[in-house]
Amino acid sequence: MTNQFPGASTAHRSAATWRGLRRASGILMAIVGLIAVASGIHLAISHSWQKTTGQVDSCQLVTTHPSNNTTKHVADRCAVTWTQDGGSHSDTITFSKAGYTPGQAVTLRVSGDNAAEDSAAWISWFTIAVGIVLLAGGVVMFATARRQGRSRG
């Protein structure tokens, strides 16, 4: 008996490979979305912390390279101190840019011994929104890849 549909098994394997890639992409997109949502929530929570002025003690230049190595981001990781409720506190913060010098005054959001760089409130809400979109997109991509696999058999 001859095969009436030559190459059908190759096409099926190809479809299964694409379906697997869509599933993996969906999972990765959802994970990135979850990280963005968590980061945005952390930023939003830090906006409820007390705003104060601190002082930079020392800094170390930090350079990050994305996976494609075409651009890099340079920032300062600095030890900062501030006074709150009559006590001296300190923490280490990675700022969003470079150029801080020892002795420089910086605006911080603080809670106990924890400090965060003061930033605009819209950044946290934008980060949460982008994270939700990525999370939803990842779930939809994963679900549609599974559904296509079940309907084709």
C-alpha positions, 0 to 999 in steps of 0.5 A, a space after each residue: 500500500 502506498 502513502 497517499 500523502 507523501 511528506 505528511 509526517 514531515 509536515 506534522 513534525 514541523 507543525 509540532 516543532 512550531 507549536 513547541 516553540 510557541 509554547 516555550 515563547 509563551 512561557 518565557 513571555 509570561 515569566 518576563 511579565 511576572 518579573 515586570 509586575 513584581 518590579 512595578 509593585 516593588 516600585 509602587 510600594 516604595 512610593 509609600 515610603 518616607 521621602 528623605 535626603 541622603 548622602 552618597 558615601 561611595 560608588 562603584 560603576 556597574 555596566 550591564 550588557 544585554 544578550 545581543 551585546 549591541 548596547 550597554 547600560 551604565 549605572 552607579 551602585 552606591 552606599 548611601 546614608 540618611 538620618 531618620 527618627 534620630 538614628 543613622 541608617 545605611 543601604 546600598 542602591 543601584 541608581 538608574 544612571 551613573 555620575 554620583 560622587 561621594 558626599 552628593 545629596 540624593 533624594 531617597 524613599 526609605 523605610 527602616 534600613 531599606 532605601 530606594 531611589 526616588 522616581 516618578 510614580 508613573 514609572 511603577 504603574 507603566 511597569 505593572 501595565 507592561 508586565 500585565 500585557 506580557 503576562 496575558 500575551 504569554 498565556 494566550 500564546 501558550 493556550 492557543 499553541 496547546 489548542 492547535 495541537 489538540 485540534 490537529 490531533 
